[in-house]
Amino acid sequence: MGALLVAGTTSDAGKSVLAAGICRWLARQGVRVAPFKAQNMSNNSAVTIEGGEIGRAQAVQAAACGLEPSVRFNPVLLKPGGDRSSQVVVLGKAVGEVSAMSYRDRKRELSVIAQTALADLRMEFDAVICEGAGSPTEINLRATDIANMGLARAANLPVLVVGDIDRGGVFAHLFGTVALLEPADQALIAGFVVNKFRGDPALLEPGLRQLRGLTGRPVYGVLPWRDDLWLDAEDSLSYVADGVIGRPAPPVGGQWLRVAVVRLPRISNATDMEALAGEPGVSVRFVTEPSRLADADLVVLPGSKATVSDLDWLRRTGLADAVRLHARRGLPLLGVCGGFQMLAQTIADDVESGAGDVPGLGLLDTEIAFAPDKTLTRPAGKAFGHAVTGYEIHHGRVVRRAARLDGLIELSDGDVEGVVDGPVLGTHWHGLLENDGFRREFLRWAAATAGRDGFRAAPDFSFAAAREAQLDLLGDLVEEHLDTDALLALIERGAPGGLPVLPPGAPALD
């Protein structure tokens, strides 16, 4: 059939969800469709069937297509470890650290890898729905762009630009996105989608007509605001500090369970917490200062792309002392991946931070050492009496665990993973909380440990079903609110010829 690039006026404009919605809608039409993002920048990632690593958005889009995640869907992934450096993951494997400037020198090589991956997918599938990165009109980066117009030009992709009207200024954003592109790029911008609209569509119609008159490009549809679309936010910045995650349903019992998740500066796989936030009667809040832990029943230290640096931040903010106090009061504490590593007595890190030996929080009698090779697995086992699966993405390894400590997860080979020490639990597994049986037992344990006797775990909440329902909702929104006939024509035939060039139509910078 063909391919399409979904670009956005800004980060978090709706590219990921629109691409997932188009994927789900096409899959329901019987189209063999695959997702693609040439280059992603995110610390929320997933492990693929090949044992590689890709951005979480592409794993979710793969699920929308009915596919297992593959490294081909996101050939280049950047994982920021600081303000000026990122780990580079190519076809699922970490290949080193780069600065923003040194990365520019690798763009030609990475562009070839991305274009080859896309060409292979187009040979295998009827349609490939590509997602851009940030905005296509980052004119300072256009000369080395491989994810937006650089990819569109190389593969002759029609481009659909989505804008978030909830931010305000959507017409200026859409017009300006086109106008600041050079003419050859503008020729591929086929039209627009307006996202997150609230109110009477009739009030928007005059603006849509004028936008078409000004640009010569149609609006393919207006997607309404839906407050039930909150799962699988790839960008960790989408999780507002000191804000409740999701839309918690009322408790089954007489009490809420209050969960405080520490919002680390380099938080990774923040989506681990969404399974808790979907549970009735569970209020999950990201926190960034110590007072927010004072009335929490359960505290979670999530994953981190910069464990040692984020541990230092915990100490500087006073959160380290608040976490220790919470555990010493006998209240439940869960550490996940980097958060688990922080609970150790010591951390030896000559790989990620180069800091060498640093003291941990000392809440688990373990020692952590970082290895050059990253652990990337999708293991299975048993925990709290239930079969569980998950995935691991980490350099740190447990090199010593006190003999008195129990493991959290029993593995099929008889070994154990994670640690249990009274009210303190730790694991390297992401996705563990997505296992319904385990999560219910964990919540019962946390409530009992915290003395929340009135809390009752819901007996029938399925996180997998909730995720599928969200993907179906995205497909429904595409079907009901976009011009799907025009969308299909765009995918099949590419951008129409003769699209007008908007001034200034600036050339790319060298």
Secondary structure, DSSP 4 states (H G I P E B T S, - for coil): -EEEEEEESSTTSSHHHHHHHHHHHHHHTT--EEEE-SEEE-S-EEE-TTS-EEEHHHHHHHHHHT----GGG-SEEEEESSSSEEEEEETTEEEEEEEHHHHHTTHHHHHHHHHHHHHHHHHHSSEEEEE--S-TT-TTTGGG-SSSHHHHHHHT--EEEEEEGGGS-HHHHHHHHHHTS-HHHHTTEEEEEEEEE-S-HHHHHHHHHHHHHHHS--EEEEEEP-TT--TT--SGGGS-TT-B-S-PPPPSSS--EEEEEE--TTEE-GGGGHHHHTSTTEEEEEE-SGGGGTT-SEEEE-EESSHHHHHHHHHHHTHHHHHHHHHHTT--EEEETHHHHHTSSEEEESSSS--EEEE---SSSEEEEEEEEEEEE--EEEETTEEEE-BEEEEEEEEEE-TTPBPSEEETTS-EESEEETTEEEES-BSGGG-HHHHHHHHHHHHHHHT-TT----SS--HHHHHHHHHHHHHHHHHHHB-HHHHHHHHHH-SPTTPPPPS--PPPP-
